[in-house]
Amino acid sequence: MDSIQAYSFVATYQKIPRGYMGRIVGFPGVISEGKTIEVCRESLNDALKEMILAYQQEGQPLPIGQPIFESLLVEA
C-alpha cells in the first residue's frame, strides 16, 4: 500500500471581476479562479493535487520550502 504524504503550501487570493483568483506561493503554474472564494479554494486545491502528481510522475522535486514575505514601501 502506498503511503500518503502531506505537504503545506501558502495560498493567496485576490478579488477579480469574475470572482476570485487563487495562487500557490512558490509553486509556478498553480492558479485557479472561482465565482466565490470557497469555489476558488476547492479548485486551487484540485489544481495543486494535479500539479503534485505531475511532478511526481516526471520525477521532479516539488518546490517545497517556506516562502519569505516582505513588505515593500513604494513611493509613487
One Martini backbone bead per residue (centre of mass of N, CA, C, O) as a GRO file, in nm:
protein
   76
    1MET     BB    1   0.096   0.037   0.023
    2ASP     BB    2   0.064   0.360  -0.014
    3SER     BB    3   0.180   0.649   0.101
    4ILE     BB    4   0.077   0.946   0.257
    5GLN     BB    5   0.141   1.283   0.194
    6ALA     BB    6   0.206   1.598   0.346
    7TYR     BB    7   0.154   1.936   0.245
    8SER     BB    8   0.267   2.282   0.262
    9PHE     BB    9   0.094   2.575   0.151
   10VAL     BB   10   0.059   2.898   0.007
   11ALA     BB   11  -0.226   3.103  -0.026
   12THR     BB   12  -0.369   3.334  -0.261
   13TYR     BB   13  -0.616   3.605  -0.281
   14GLN     BB   14  -0.817   3.764  -0.544
   15LYS     BB   15  -1.011   4.006  -0.653
   16ILE     BB   16  -1.228   3.975  -0.933
   17PRO     BB   17  -1.470   4.021  -1.164
   18ARG     BB   18  -1.540   3.686  -1.154
   19GLY     BB   19  -1.417   3.687  -0.839
   20TYR     BB   20  -1.155   3.459  -0.787
   21MET     BB   21  -0.798   3.436  -0.728
   22GLY     BB   22  -0.562   3.168  -0.705
   23ARG     BB   23  -0.242   3.098  -0.538
   24ILE     BB   24   0.074   2.942  -0.520
   25VAL     BB   25   0.336   2.991  -0.336
   26GLY     BB   26   0.618   2.874  -0.513
   27PHE     BB   27   0.408   2.745  -0.750
   28PRO     BB   28   0.418   2.731  -1.056
   29GLY     BB   29   0.089   2.717  -1.217
   30VAL     BB   30  -0.091   2.751  -0.951
   31ILE     BB   31  -0.407   2.837  -1.073
   32SER     BB   32  -0.728   2.991  -0.985
   33GLU     BB   33  -1.091   3.006  -1.022
   34GLY     BB   34  -1.388   3.175  -0.872
   35LYS     BB   35  -1.688   3.300  -0.775
   36THR     BB   36  -1.588   3.200  -0.503
   37ILE     BB   37  -1.370   3.135  -0.253
   38GLU     BB   38  -1.454   2.840  -0.218
   39VAL     BB   39  -1.427   2.753  -0.514
   40CYS     BB   40  -1.136   2.842  -0.547
   41ARG     BB   41  -1.013   2.664  -0.326
   42GLU     BB   42  -1.097   2.392  -0.446
   43SER     BB   43  -0.961   2.432  -0.724
   44LEU     BB   44  -0.675   2.478  -0.612
   45ASN     BB   45  -0.646   2.205  -0.475
   46ASP     BB   46  -0.675   2.038  -0.735
   47ALA     BB   47  -0.438   2.169  -0.888
   48LEU     BB   48  -0.221   2.089  -0.684
   49LYS     BB   49  -0.256   1.783  -0.699
   50GLU     BB   50  -0.194   1.762  -1.005
   51MET     BB   51   0.092   1.887  -0.991
   52ILE     BB   52   0.216   1.685  -0.798
   53LEU     BB   53   0.169   1.438  -0.976
   54ALA     BB   54   0.334   1.537  -1.219
   55TYR     BB   55   0.603   1.563  -1.073
   56GLN     BB   56   0.619   1.266  -0.982
   57GLN     BB   57   0.601   1.133  -1.269
   58GLU     BB   58   0.873   1.305  -1.359
   59GLY     BB   59   1.078   1.327  -1.107
   60GLN     BB   60   1.023   1.591  -0.964
   61PRO     BB   61   1.077   1.831  -0.751
   62LEU     BB   62   0.933   1.994  -0.510
   63PRO     BB   63   0.850   2.330  -0.417
   64ILE     BB   64   0.978   2.314  -0.112
   65GLY     BB   65   0.907   2.578   0.114
   66GLN     BB   66   0.949   2.875   0.267
   67PRO     BB   67   0.826   3.162   0.232
   68ILE     BB   68   0.911   3.501   0.175
   69PHE     BB   69   0.806   3.788   0.343
   70GLU     BB   70   0.762   4.134   0.222
   71SER     BB   71   0.761   4.468   0.273
   72LEU     BB   72   0.696   4.736   0.041
   73LEU     BB   73   0.809   5.059  -0.022
   74VAL     BB   74   0.632   5.291  -0.235
   75GLU     BB   75   0.704   5.564  -0.433
   76ALA     BB   76   0.454   5.756  -0.654
   0.00000   0.00000   0.00000
